Amino acid sequence: MVSHDAPSSFAALGVPASLTRVLADRGITVPTPIQAATLPDSLAGRDVLGRGRTGSGKTYAFVLPVIARLADEMSPTTRRPRRPRALILAPTRELATQIDEALTPLARAAGLTSKTVFGGVGQNPQVQAIARGVDIVVACPGRLEDLIQQGHVSLDSVEVTVLDEADHMADLGFLPSVRRLLDKTPRTGQRMLFSATLDNAVGTLVTRYLTQPVTHEADSAQSPVSSMSHHVLHVSGDAHLPVLLDLVASPGRKVVFTRTKHRAKKLARQLNASGVPAVELHGNLSQNARTRTMDAFHSGAAHTLVATDIAARGIHVDDVGLVIHADPPVEHKAYLHRSGRTARAGASGSVITLMMDDQVRDVRDLTRKAGINPKTTRVHATHPFLGEIAPGERTFPGGYAPVASISSSSSSGSRGRGGRSGGSGRPRQSGSGQGQARQGQSRQGQGRSPQGQTRAGQGSGQGQPRSGRNGSQGRPARSGGGAAAFSTSSRSGRR
C-alpha cells in the first residue's frame, strides 16, 4: 500500500495540458492527496484501488484518467452506437449526476460525450443517446442492467471501468448487480475502484476484478479531519426538537440526518412549521422531486436539508458548516459518511450528534469505532453551549414553500399542509384553506409579526434582531406556531 500526503501540480502528475486548462478555469490547480496519490498509476493504465474519505476529491482522481485514456490516439476503440467506451458505476442518482457534471467540461475539451443512466426517470432519452453513441456512461447498476437486458446497451467495448463509493454499493445490496455488469466488460480493460472503507464485500470485488492493483490511501475514512469538530449533545426526549430547532436556526447550511424516510419527512415538516426553511431527501421522492430539493438547497432557498443516508454518499454542497445526526446512525461507517458532508476541500465544519438517555451506550460504541473522541455535553433548549458550537443569530424566515407546491395545495384544498407535488419540505399552511404559506411570520401571543422581522427578548414587537445568548434571548419559539423571521444577510446563497 502506498500513502501520499504531498500534492503536486496536475501537469507534473501527467494530466494532459488540455485537461489542466479546464481545471484551472474552474479554479482547480492543486491536486488533493488522493489525486496526487493515484493519478500517476491510473494515467499509466494500471488497475487502481483508491481509499479516501468522503470529500477527499476522488471524482477527479478517476475522471481525469478516464478522459485521458479515451482521448489518446492509441485508444483501440471509437465511439459507436450502443457501445460505450468507459463505464462509471455509482450507487445513487445524485452521485451519478454530480460525477457527470464534473466530467462534462473535461470531456467536451477532449471531444468526448457522456450520458447518465439511472432509474426514477424515463428511459427513452437515455436509450436514444446511447443509440447515437456515447463515449462514457455514468450509471447506477439497476437501470443499466435493465437497458442491457432490453438490448439497448453492450459493454463489450468498455476500455476502462470505475466503481465509485464501492463500500456504499455493498451497503445498498448492489454487489450482485455490479458483478454481473463487470462480467460483461472485457477482462483486458483497466479497472479502478474507489472507496472510503475496504470491508470484506469490497475486498471480494478487488480480488475478482482488479489485476495486480496498485493501492493508494489518502485521507481515509478513519483519518482524523483537523478542520472537523465532533460533539455529542445529551438531551431529554422533550428537549430533542427544541435543541434541534435552535441549531438549525443558526447561520449557514446544515444537513440533518435521520434513520428513516418517514422521520425525514416529519422532521422537515416540523422545521418548516417552526419557521426554518427546510427540504427533505429520501428514497420515496421521485427524481424530479430530488432535483428540486437539491436545487433549493444549492441556491440557498432552503438552508437545511433533512435526509436519510441516501445523502451521506456523494452529495456535495459547498459551505455546509454543520452536520446534525438527529438520529444516531446504526454503524460507524454511516457516521463517517454522513459527517463527510461538512469540512470538505479544506473548509472547517462541525458534527453534532443528538443523544437521548437510551442511546448512550450505542453512541459511545459508534464514536469509538469511528475513531473519534467527541465532547459530550448535557444540554437543554436554552443552554449557552448551543451558541458556542453553532454561533450566530437565530433566524426564522418561514417554511420553504415552492410556488408550484403552493399552487397545487391551493387547488387541492389541503388541510393544514403544503401541496404534495414536490414531495420535499413544504411548510404547514394556514388554516384558512387558501393555501398561503406562512413566510417569515411568527406567533407571539395572538398576533403575528410582519415578514422580515426578528424577535427580540420576549416578543416586544420592536423588530430588533436577537443577538447572542444573554439571558433568555436568542431562543426559537418552541410551540408549533412558528417563530420569528429571518435576517436576509444569512440568505446570501454562499456556495
One Martini backbone bead per residue (centre of mass of N, CA, C, O) as a GRO file, in nm:
protein
  495
    1MET     BB    1   0.097   0.035   0.021
    2VAL     BB    2   0.030   0.375  -0.062
    3SER     BB    3   0.134   0.690   0.079
    4HIS     BB    4   0.008   1.030   0.056
    5ASP     BB    5   0.049   1.402   0.092
    6ALA     BB    6   0.197   1.547  -0.149
    7PRO     BB    7   0.115   1.770  -0.363
    8SER     BB    8   0.093   1.854  -0.698
    9SER     BB    9   0.075   1.902  -1.012
   10PHE     BB   10  -0.104   1.796  -1.276
   11ALA     BB   11   0.124   1.799  -1.485
   12ALA     BB   12   0.329   1.633  -1.309
   13LEU     BB   13   0.123   1.375  -1.312
   14GLY     BB   14   0.017   1.368  -1.643
   15VAL     BB   15  -0.183   1.573  -1.725
   16PRO     BB   16  -0.317   1.706  -1.976
   17ALA     BB   17  -0.328   2.027  -2.087
   18SER     BB   18  -0.632   2.037  -2.173
   19LEU     BB   19  -0.724   1.966  -1.872
   20THR     BB   20  -0.577   2.175  -1.695
   21ARG     BB   21  -0.728   2.418  -1.814
   22VAL     BB   22  -1.007   2.342  -1.714
   23LEU     BB   23  -0.936   2.337  -1.416
   24ALA     BB   24  -0.837   2.631  -1.396
   25ASP     BB   25  -1.113   2.759  -1.479
   26ARG     BB   26  -1.230   2.615  -1.196
   27GLY     BB   27  -0.996   2.652  -0.966
   28ILE     BB   28  -0.808   2.388  -1.029
   29THR     BB   29  -0.453   2.331  -0.923
   30VAL     BB   30  -0.450   2.140  -0.665
   31PRO     BB   31  -0.403   1.845  -0.559
   32THR     BB   32  -0.511   1.603  -0.388
   33PRO     BB   33  -0.398   1.335  -0.227
   34ILE     BB   34  -0.558   1.121  -0.398
   35GLN     BB   35  -0.467   1.237  -0.670
   36ALA     BB   36  -0.157   1.228  -0.628
   37ALA     BB   37  -0.152   0.917  -0.578
   38THR     BB   38  -0.317   0.792  -0.847
   39LEU     BB   39  -0.255   0.925  -1.130
   40PRO     BB   40   0.006   0.792  -1.230
   41ASP     BB   41  -0.125   0.505  -1.252
   42SER     BB   42  -0.392   0.560  -1.406
   43LEU     BB   43  -0.253   0.698  -1.656
   44ALA     BB   44  -0.084   0.418  -1.709
   45GLY     BB   45  -0.325   0.177  -1.680
   46ARG     BB   46  -0.372   0.090  -1.402
   47ASP     BB   47  -0.488  -0.071  -1.146
   48VAL     BB   48  -0.704   0.085  -0.890
   49LEU     BB   49  -0.695   0.147  -0.532
   50GLY     BB   50  -0.895   0.391  -0.369
   51ARG     BB   51  -0.854   0.546  -0.045
   52GLY     BB   52  -1.110   0.777   0.066
   53ARG     BB   53  -1.268   1.012   0.193
   54THR     BB   54  -1.518   1.203   0.203
   55GLY     BB   55  -1.414   1.483   0.011
   56SER     BB   56  -1.112   1.410  -0.128
   57GLY     BB   57  -1.135   1.387  -0.464
   58LYS     BB   58  -1.216   1.126  -0.638
   59THR     BB   59  -1.342   1.212  -0.905
   60TYR     BB   60  -1.083   1.328  -1.049
   61ALA     BB   61  -0.913   1.068  -1.010
   62PHE     BB   62  -1.098   0.921  -1.249
   63VAL     BB   63  -1.179   1.117  -1.476
   64LEU     BB   64  -0.904   1.191  -1.598
   65PRO     BB   65  -0.811   0.902  -1.698
   66VAL     BB   66  -1.051   0.841  -1.873
   67ILE     BB   67  -1.017   1.074  -2.076
   68ALA     BB   68  -0.721   1.031  -2.152
   69ARG     BB   69  -0.760   0.749  -2.273
   70LEU     BB   70  -0.983   0.812  -2.493
   71ALA     BB   71  -0.808   1.056  -2.630
   72ASP     BB   72  -0.611   0.871  -2.725
   73GLU     BB   73  -0.473   0.763  -3.022
   74MET     BB   74  -0.431   0.455  -2.902
   75SER     BB   75  -0.709   0.390  -2.896
   76PRO     BB   76  -0.903   0.100  -2.990
   77THR     BB   77  -1.156   0.288  -2.981
   78THR     BB   78  -1.481   0.397  -3.087
   79ARG     BB   79  -1.757   0.556  -3.145
   80ARG     BB   80  -2.065   0.372  -3.082
   81PRO     BB   81  -2.344   0.223  -3.097
   82ARG     BB   82  -2.424   0.092  -2.775
   83ARG     BB   83  -2.087   0.140  -2.714
   84PRO     BB   84  -1.924   0.207  -2.464
   85ARG     BB   85  -1.586   0.299  -2.340
   86ALA     BB   86  -1.703   0.384  -2.055
   87LEU     BB   87  -1.748   0.302  -1.695
   88ILE     BB   88  -1.953   0.449  -1.432
   89LEU     BB   89  -2.020   0.353  -1.103
   90ALA     BB   90  -2.308   0.433  -0.895
   91PRO     BB   91  -2.537   0.432  -0.619
   92THR     BB   92  -2.654   0.722  -0.705
   93ARG     BB   93  -2.806   0.971  -0.873
   94GLU     BB   94  -2.657   1.212  -0.751
   95LEU     BB   95  -2.371   1.109  -0.806
   96ALA     BB   96  -2.393   1.071  -1.109
   97THR     BB   97  -2.451   1.368  -1.169
   98GLN     BB   98  -2.190   1.487  -1.042
   99ILE     BB   99  -1.991   1.340  -1.217
  100ASP     BB  100  -2.094   1.456  -1.488
  101GLU     BB  101  -2.039   1.753  -1.418
  102ALA     BB  102  -1.728   1.713  -1.395
  103LEU     BB  103  -1.686   1.573  -1.680
  104THR     BB  104  -1.799   1.746  -1.920
  105PRO     BB  105  -1.578   1.971  -1.970
  106LEU     BB  106  -1.352   1.764  -2.022
  107ALA     BB  107  -1.481   1.606  -2.254
  108ARG     BB  108  -1.523   1.843  -2.446
  109ALA     BB  109  -1.216   1.908  -2.478
  110ALA     BB  110  -1.180   1.594  -2.598
  111GLY     BB  111  -1.441   1.505  -2.774
  112LEU     BB  112  -1.651   1.394  -2.566
  113THR     BB  113  -1.912   1.178  -2.438
  114SER     BB  114  -2.209   1.165  -2.218
  115LYS     BB  115  -2.417   0.952  -1.986
  116THR     BB  116  -2.683   0.912  -1.784
  117VAL     BB  117  -2.790   0.618  -1.575
  118PHE     BB  118  -3.118   0.605  -1.428
  119GLY     BB  119  -3.368   0.595  -1.226
  120GLY     BB  120  -3.690   0.777  -1.207
  121VAL     BB  121  -3.680   0.795  -1.518
  122GLY     BB  122  -3.695   0.802  -1.831
  123GLN     BB  123  -3.537   0.597  -2.082
  124ASN     BB  124  -3.534   0.725  -2.370
  125PRO     BB  125  -3.300   0.934  -2.357
  126GLN     BB  126  -3.089   0.718  -2.296
  127VAL     BB  127  -3.130   0.534  -2.540
  128GLN     BB  128  -3.082   0.748  -2.764
  129ALA     BB  129  -2.796   0.832  -2.689
  130ILE     BB  130  -2.668   0.545  -2.709
  131ALA     BB  131  -2.753   0.493  -3.004
  132ARG     BB  132  -2.565   0.725  -3.112
  133GLY     BB  133  -2.329   0.755  -2.910
  134VAL     BB  134  -2.103   0.704  -2.637
  135ASP     BB  135  -1.823   0.712  -2.431
  136ILE     BB  136  -1.973   0.773  -2.146
  137VAL     BB  137  -2.104   0.596  -1.864
  138VAL     BB  138  -2.318   0.700  -1.595
  139ALA     BB  139  -2.418   0.457  -1.346
  140CYS     BB  140  -2.670   0.269  -1.225
  141PRO     BB  141  -2.713  -0.062  -1.201
  142GLY     BB  142  -3.017  -0.117  -1.251
  143ARG     BB  143  -3.072   0.039  -1.521
  144LEU     BB  144  -2.843  -0.085  -1.685
  145GLU     BB  145  -2.947  -0.372  -1.679
  146ASP     BB  146  -3.212  -0.316  -1.821
  147LEU     BB  147  -3.086  -0.215  -2.094
  148ILE     BB  148  -2.934  -0.474  -2.155
  149GLN     BB  149  -3.184  -0.669  -2.156
  150GLN     BB  150  -3.315  -0.487  -2.400
  151GLY     BB  151  -3.059  -0.417  -2.605
  152HIS     BB  152  -2.926  -0.108  -2.568
  153VAL     BB  153  -2.660  -0.239  -2.433
  154SER     BB  154  -2.297  -0.269  -2.453
  155LEU     BB  155  -1.977  -0.380  -2.282
  156ASP     BB  156  -1.750  -0.481  -2.507
  157SER     BB  157  -1.596  -0.167  -2.530
  158VAL     BB  158  -1.475  -0.140  -2.255
  159GLU     BB  159  -1.176   0.008  -2.124
  160VAL     BB  160  -1.303   0.155  -1.860
  161THR     BB  161  -1.361   0.097  -1.507
  162VAL     BB  162  -1.572   0.243  -1.245
  163LEU     BB  163  -1.588   0.239  -0.883
  164ASP     BB  164  -1.795   0.420  -0.680
  165GLU     BB  165  -1.860   0.370  -0.370
  166ALA     BB  166  -1.831   0.058  -0.301
  167ASP     BB  167  -1.933   0.034  -0.006
  168HIS     BB  168  -2.219   0.138  -0.069
  169MET     BB  169  -2.301  -0.084  -0.261
  170ALA     BB  170  -2.292  -0.297  -0.043
  171ASP     BB  171  -2.503  -0.170   0.151
  172LEU     BB  172  -2.735  -0.169  -0.097
  173GLY     BB  173  -2.703  -0.450  -0.268
  174PHE     BB  174  -2.526  -0.425  -0.560
  175LEU     BB  175  -2.315  -0.652  -0.610
  176PRO     BB  176  -2.451  -0.851  -0.805
  177SER     BB  177  -2.483  -0.639  -1.030
  178VAL     BB  178  -2.186  -0.558  -1.053
  179ARG     BB  179  -2.082  -0.835  -1.136
  180ARG     BB  180  -2.246  -0.862  -1.395
  181LEU     BB  181  -2.126  -0.612  -1.532
  182LEU     BB  182  -1.822  -0.684  -1.516
  183ASP     BB  183  -1.856  -0.951  -1.684
  184LYS     BB  184  -1.918  -0.765  -1.957
  185THR     BB  185  -1.636  -0.677  -1.943
  186PRO     BB  186  -1.329  -0.659  -2.037
  187ARG     BB  187  -1.052  -0.802  -1.892
  188THR     BB  188  -0.837  -0.593  -2.032
  189GLY     BB  189  -0.935  -0.370  -1.879
  190GLN     BB  190  -0.955  -0.099  -1.693
  191ARG     BB  191  -0.958  -0.072  -1.322
  192MET     BB  192  -1.145   0.122  -1.076
  193LEU     BB  193  -1.145   0.164  -0.712
  194PHE     BB  194  -1.356   0.351  -0.488
  195SER     BB  195  -1.310   0.402  -0.125
  196ALA     BB  196  -1.341   0.456   0.218
  197THR     BB  197  -1.371   0.145   0.252
  198LEU     BB  198  -1.247  -0.205   0.334
  199ASP     BB  199  -1.424  -0.473   0.305
  200ASN     BB  200  -1.516  -0.783   0.224
  201ALA     BB  201  -1.694  -0.712  -0.020
  202VAL     BB  202  -1.485  -0.531  -0.163
  203GLY     BB  203  -1.251  -0.736  -0.164
  204THR     BB  204  -1.387  -0.928  -0.366
  205LEU     BB  205  -1.375  -0.736  -0.608
  206VAL     BB  206  -1.074  -0.695  -0.618
  207THR     BB  207  -0.993  -0.994  -0.658
  208ARG     BB  208  -1.173  -1.046  -0.922
  209TYR     BB  209  -1.121  -0.753  -1.108
  210LEU     BB  210  -0.830  -0.686  -1.022
  211THR     BB  211  -0.502  -0.631  -1.163
  212GLN     BB  212  -0.257  -0.564  -0.985
  213PRO     BB  213  -0.316  -0.349  -0.777
  214VAL     BB  214  -0.285  -0.019  -0.682
  215THR     BB  215  -0.254   0.106  -0.354
  216HIS     BB  216  -0.425   0.393  -0.218
  217GLU     BB  217  -0.388   0.624   0.066
  218ALA     BB  218  -0.607   0.907   0.144
  219ASP     BB  219  -0.803   1.023   0.358
  220SER     BB  220  -0.936   0.830   0.531
  221ALA     BB  221  -1.207   0.745   0.718
  222GLN     BB  222  -1.007   0.725   0.984
  223SER     BB  223  -0.913   0.999   0.947
  224PRO     BB  224  -0.849   1.283   1.078
  225VAL     BB  225  -1.020   1.600   1.087
  226SER     BB  226  -0.907   1.904   1.178
  227SER     BB  227  -1.173   2.078   1.065
  228MET     BB  228  -1.340   1.871   1.255
  229SER     BB  229  -1.599   1.880   1.484
  230HIS     BB  230  -1.712   1.690   1.778
  231HIS     BB  231  -2.049   1.632   1.911
  232VAL     BB  232  -2.239   1.551   2.209
  233LEU     BB  233  -2.590   1.574   2.281
  234HIS     BB  234  -2.757   1.552   2.579
  235VAL     BB  235  -3.104   1.466   2.571
  236SER     BB  236  -3.417   1.498   2.612
  237GLY     BB  237  -3.710   1.424   2.467
  238ASP     BB  238  -3.838   1.728   2.494
  239ALA     BB  239  -3.551   1.866   2.374
  240HIS     BB  240  -3.485   1.773   2.089
  241LEU     BB  241  -3.634   1.977   1.902
  242PRO     BB  242  -3.545   2.249   2.029
  243VAL     BB  243  -3.242   2.204   1.981
  244LEU     BB  244  -3.257   2.168   1.679
  245LEU     BB  245  -3.382   2.443   1.614
  246ASP     BB  246  -3.148   2.612   1.717
  247LEU     BB  247  -2.930   2.502   1.523
  248VAL     BB  248  -3.082   2.555   1.239
  249ALA     BB  249  -3.104   2.880   1.304
  250SER     BB  250  -2.838   2.911   1.217
  251PRO     BB  251  -2.603   2.993   1.021
  252GLY     BB  252  -2.622   2.833   0.734
  253ARG     BB  253  -2.558   2.518   0.632
  254LYS     BB  254  -2.758   2.215   0.680
  255VAL     BB  255  -2.740   1.865   0.786
  256VAL     BB  256  -3.001   1.629   0.853
  257PHE     BB  257  -3.015   1.312   1.012
  258THR     BB  258  -3.196   1.012   0.947
  259ARG     BB  259  -3.319   0.680   0.944
  260THR     BB  260  -3.596   0.761   0.808
  261LYS     BB  261  -3.831   0.867   0.587
  262HIS     BB  262  -4.053   0.951   0.782
  263ARG     BB  263  -3.870   1.127   0.963
  264ALA     BB  264  -3.779   1.329   0.749
  265LYS     BB  265  -4.059   1.436   0.679
  266LYS     BB  266  -4.146   1.524   0.963
  267LEU     BB  267  -3.907   1.714   1.029
  268ALA     BB  268  -3.939   1.909   0.796
  269ARG     BB  269  -4.223   1.999   0.882
  270GLN     BB  270  -4.142   2.111   1.161
  271LEU     BB  271  -3.943   2.324   1.065
  272ASN     BB  272  -4.133   2.482   0.883
  273ALA     BB  273  -4.349   2.542   1.109
  274SER     BB  274  -4.100   2.706   1.273
  275GLY     BB  275  -3.937   2.881   1.029
  276VAL     BB  276  -3.757   2.663   0.879
  277PRO     BB  277  -3.599   2.617   0.584
  278ALA     BB  278  -3.687   2.297   0.445
  279VAL     BB  279  -3.563   1.989   0.307
  280GLU     BB  280  -3.606   1.668   0.153
  281LEU     BB  281  -3.420   1.338   0.150
  282HIS     BB  282  -3.537   1.039  -0.016
  283GLY     BB  283  -3.657   0.735  -0.155
  284ASN     BB  284  -3.967   0.852  -0.212
  285LEU     BB  285  -3.860   1.027  -0.428
  286SER     BB  286  -3.852   1.164  -0.706
  287GLN     BB  287  -3.637   1.290  -0.927
  288ASN     BB  288  -3.765   1.571  -0.942
  289ALA     BB  289  -3.774   1.616  -0.635
  290ARG     BB  290  -3.474   1.590  -0.586
  291THR     BB  291  -3.389   1.823  -0.766
  292ARG     BB  292  -3.547   2.043  -0.615
  293THR     BB  293  -3.411   2.006  -0.348
  294MET     BB  294  -3.115   2.066  -0.442
  295ASP     BB  295  -3.171   2.343  -0.563
  296ALA     BB  296  -3.263   2.476  -0.297
  297PHE     BB  297  -2.996   2.421  -0.145
  298HIS     BB  298  -2.794   2.548  -0.338
  299SER     BB  299  -2.938   2.842  -0.352
  300GLY     BB  300  -3.073   2.902  -0.043
  301ALA     BB  301  -3.383   2.864  -0.001
  302ALA     BB  302  -3.260   2.624   0.168
  303HIS     BB  303  -3.061   2.557   0.469
  304THR     BB  304  -3.208   2.270   0.513
  305LEU     BB  305  -3.125   1.920   0.516
  306VAL     BB  306  -3.333   1.634   0.523
  307ALA     BB  307  -3.185   1.306   0.570
  308THR     BB  308  -3.093   1.023   0.465
  309ASP     BB  309  -2.835   0.807   0.369
  310ILE     BB  310  -2.850   0.891   0.068
  311ALA     BB  311  -2.671   1.167   0.139
  312ALA     BB  312  -2.389   1.051   0.247
  313ARG     BB  313  -2.341   1.001  -0.063
  314GLY     BB  314  -2.221   1.243  -0.299
  315ILE     BB  315  -2.314   1.502  -0.164
  316HIS     BB  316  -2.236   1.830  -0.293
  317VAL     BB  317  -2.199   2.118  -0.078
  318ASP     BB  318  -2.116   2.413  -0.021
  319ASP     BB  319  -2.089   2.525   0.302
  320VAL     BB  320  -2.120   2.298   0.514
  321GLY     BB  321  -2.110   2.359   0.867
  322LEU     BB  322  -2.348   2.141   0.952
  323VAL     BB  323  -2.388   1.827   1.118
  324ILE     BB  324  -2.687   1.638   1.208
  325HIS     BB  325  -2.767   1.374   1.431
  326ALA     BB  326  -3.079   1.311   1.511
  327ASP     BB  327  -3.004   1.016   1.431
  328PRO     BB  328  -2.819   0.781   1.510
  329PRO     BB  329  -2.644   0.565   1.367
  330VAL     BB  330  -2.579   0.228   1.351
  331GLU     BB  331  -2.294   0.279   1.210
  332HIS     BB  332  -1.976   0.409   1.156
  333LYS     BB  333  -1.979   0.451   0.850
  334ALA     BB  334  -2.224   0.637   0.848
  335TYR     BB  335  -2.102   0.856   1.018
  336LEU     BB  336  -1.866   0.930   0.828
  337HIS     BB  337  -2.039   0.996   0.576
  338ARG     BB  338  -2.215   1.207   0.693
  339SER     BB  339  -1.984   1.396   0.801
  340GLY     BB  340  -1.865   1.447   0.499
  341ARG     BB  341  -2.051   1.709   0.435
  342THR     BB  342  -1.823   1.836   0.592
  343ALA     BB  343  -1.514   1.952   0.567
  344ARG     BB  344  -1.446   2.039   0.267
  345ALA     BB  345  -1.180   2.131   0.095
  346GLY     BB  346  -1.060   2.271   0.380
  347ALA     BB  347  -1.295   2.311   0.539
  348SER     BB  348  -1.494   2.375   0.800
  349GLY     BB  349  -1.662   2.181   1.073
  350SER     BB  350  -1.960   2.036   1.226
  351VAL     BB  351  -2.053   1.764   1.455
  352ILE     BB  352  -2.382   1.653   1.567
  353THR     BB  353  -2.509   1.452   1.835
  354LEU     BB  354  -2.815   1.328   1.931
  355MET     BB  355  -2.867   1.214   2.274
  356MET     BB  356  -3.032   0.980   2.448
  357ASP     BB  357  -3.057   0.779   2.713
  358ASP     BB  358  -3.095   0.506   2.523
  359GLN     BB  359  -2.806   0.590   2.347
  360VAL     BB  360  -2.533   0.588   2.494
  361ARG     BB  361  -2.398   0.318   2.420
  362ASP     BB  362  -2.418   0.339   2.111
  363VAL     BB  363  -2.256   0.605   2.079
  364ARG     BB  364  -1.994   0.510   2.204
  365ASP     BB  365  -1.943   0.282   2.002
  366LEU     BB  366  -1.951   0.451   1.746
  367THR     BB  367  -1.714   0.653   1.807
  368ARG     BB  368  -1.498   0.443   1.856
  369LYS     BB  369  -1.510   0.309   1.569
  370ALA     BB  370  -1.460   0.600   1.426
  371GLY     BB  371  -1.214   0.747   1.586
  372ILE     BB  372  -1.353   0.932   1.808
  373ASN     BB  373  -1.356   1.222   2.062
  374PRO     BB  374  -1.613   1.352   2.184
  375LYS     BB  375  -1.798   1.599   2.319
  376THR     BB  376  -2.003   1.577   2.611
  377THR     BB  377  -2.331   1.740   2.651
  378ARG     BB  378  -2.569   1.858   2.862
  379VAL     BB  379  -2.881   1.979   2.728
  380HIS     BB  380  -3.090   2.252   2.647
  381ALA     BB  381  -3.272   2.490   2.478
  382THR     BB  382  -3.094   2.732   2.660
  383HIS     BB  383  -2.809   2.657   2.616
  384PRO     BB  384  -2.503   2.816   2.570
  385PHE     BB  385  -2.352   2.594   2.397
  386LEU     BB  386  -2.507   2.628   2.131
  387GLY     BB  387  -2.363   2.906   2.060
  388GLU     BB  388  -2.074   2.779   2.030
  389ILE     BB  389  -2.123   2.547   1.805
  390ALA     BB  390  -2.361   2.759   1.682
  391PRO     BB  391  -2.309   3.045   1.576
  392GLY     BB  392  -2.535   3.304   1.591
  393GLU     BB  393  -2.816   3.415   1.469
  394ARG     BB  394  -3.146   3.348   1.510
  395THR     BB  395  -3.353   3.238   1.234
  396PHE     BB  396  -3.712   3.282   1.090
  397PRO     BB  397  -3.845   3.295   0.767
  398GLY     BB  398  -3.988   3.038   0.701
  399GLY     BB  399  -4.118   2.814   0.516
  400TYR     BB  400  -4.071   2.621   0.256
  401ALA     BB  401  -4.229   2.745  -0.069
  402PRO     BB  402  -4.306   2.647  -0.349
  403VAL     BB  403  -4.506   2.761  -0.589
  404ALA     BB  404  -4.614   2.491  -0.694
  405SER     BB  405  -4.709   2.387  -0.417
  406ILE     BB  406  -4.911   2.610  -0.352
  407SER     BB  407  -5.092   2.576  -0.595
  408SER     BB  408  -5.163   2.284  -0.543
  409SER     BB  409  -5.287   2.323  -0.257
  410SER     BB  410  -5.509   2.519  -0.340
  411SER     BB  411  -5.660   2.321  -0.542
  412SER     BB  412  -5.682   2.070  -0.321
  413GLY     BB  413  -5.751   2.147  -0.026
  414SER     BB  414  -5.564   2.152   0.203
  415ARG     BB  415  -5.500   2.035   0.549
  416GLY     BB  416  -5.243   2.206   0.682
  417ARG     BB  417  -5.078   2.158   0.403
  418GLY     BB  418  -4.878   2.116   0.169
  419GLY     BB  419  -4.817   2.024  -0.123
  420ARG     BB  420  -4.722   1.709  -0.298
  421SER     BB  421  -4.558   1.749  -0.565
  422GLY     BB  422  -4.253   1.760  -0.449
  423GLY     BB  423  -4.189   1.607  -0.162
  424SER     BB  424  -4.041   1.882  -0.031
  425GLY     BB  425  -4.054   2.095   0.233
  426ARG     BB  426  -4.329   2.176   0.335
  427PRO     BB  427  -4.531   2.382   0.485
  428ARG     BB  428  -4.744   2.482   0.697
  429GLN     BB  429  -5.059   2.586   0.671
  430SER     BB  430  -5.310   2.767   0.684
  431GLY     BB  431  -5.652   2.738   0.800
  432SER     BB  432  -5.810   2.884   0.551
  433GLY     BB  433  -5.757   2.730   0.259
  434GLN     BB  434  -5.560   2.923   0.062
  435GLY     BB  435  -5.248   2.829   0.052
  436GLN     BB  436  -5.079   3.007   0.249
  437ALA     BB  437  -4.777   3.076   0.339
  438ARG     BB  438  -4.569   3.119   0.631
  439GLN     BB  439  -4.377   3.381   0.566
  440GLY     BB  440  -4.206   3.518   0.825
  441GLN     BB  441  -4.388   3.422   1.061
  442SER     BB  442  -4.521   3.485   1.397
  443ARG     BB  443  -4.623   3.373   1.719
  444GLN     BB  444  -4.742   3.629   1.949
  445GLY     BB  445  -4.968   3.514   2.096
  446GLN     BB  446  -5.220   3.644   1.871
  447GLY     BB  447  -4.997   3.744   1.686
  448ARG     BB  448  -4.816   3.881   1.398
  449SER     BB  449  -4.536   3.932   1.243
  450PRO     BB  450  -4.372   4.077   1.023
  451GLN     BB  451  -4.206   4.037   0.757
  452GLY     BB  452  -3.852   4.027   0.841
  453GLN     BB  453  -3.857   3.988   1.139
  454THR     BB  454  -3.720   3.986   1.466
  455ARG     BB  455  -3.684   3.855   1.775
  456ALA     BB  456  -3.708   4.019   2.097
  457GLY     BB  457  -3.696   3.858   2.358
  458GLN     BB  458  -4.056   3.866   2.433
  459GLY     BB  459  -4.197   4.014   2.196
  460SER     BB  460  -4.222   4.347   2.158
  461GLY     BB  461  -4.224   4.447   1.841
  462GLN     BB  462  -3.941   4.603   1.745
  463GLY     BB  463  -3.753   4.435   1.540
  464GLN     BB  464  -3.512   4.315   1.685
  465PRO     BB  465  -3.239   4.154   1.694
  466ARG     BB  466  -3.101   3.864   1.806
  467SER     BB  467  -2.833   3.859   2.039
  468GLY     BB  468  -2.707   3.601   2.132
  469ARG     BB  469  -2.720   3.465   2.502
  470ASN     BB  470  -2.861   3.659   2.681
  471GLY     BB  471  -3.029   3.511   2.881
  472SER     BB  472  -3.337   3.459   2.691
  473GLN     BB  473  -3.207   3.501   2.436
  474GLY     BB  474  -3.199   3.332   2.126
  475ARG     BB  475  -3.481   3.178   2.097
  476PRO     BB  476  -3.687   2.966   1.981
  477ALA     BB  477  -3.983   2.874   1.922
  478ARG     BB  478  -4.170   2.590   2.071
  479SER     BB  479  -4.404   2.609   1.923
  480GLY     BB  480  -4.595   2.536   1.628
  481GLY     BB  481  -4.641   2.864   1.545
  482GLY     BB  482  -4.363   2.953   1.503
  483ALA     BB  483  -4.129   3.219   1.413
  484ALA     BB  484  -3.912   3.429   1.363
  485ALA     BB  485  -3.753   3.600   1.149
  486PHE     BB  486  -3.519   3.664   0.883
  487SER     BB  487  -3.206   3.746   0.796
  488THR     BB  488  -3.093   3.815   0.478
  489SER     BB  489  -2.781   3.784   0.519
  490SER     BB  490  -2.810   3.453   0.549
  491ARG     BB  491  -2.917   3.442   0.220
  492SER     BB  492  -2.657   3.461   0.010
  493GLY     BB  493  -2.576   3.185  -0.127
  494ARG     BB  494  -2.354   3.019  -0.045
  495ARG     BB  495  -2.107   2.790  -0.227
   0.00000   0.00000   0.00000
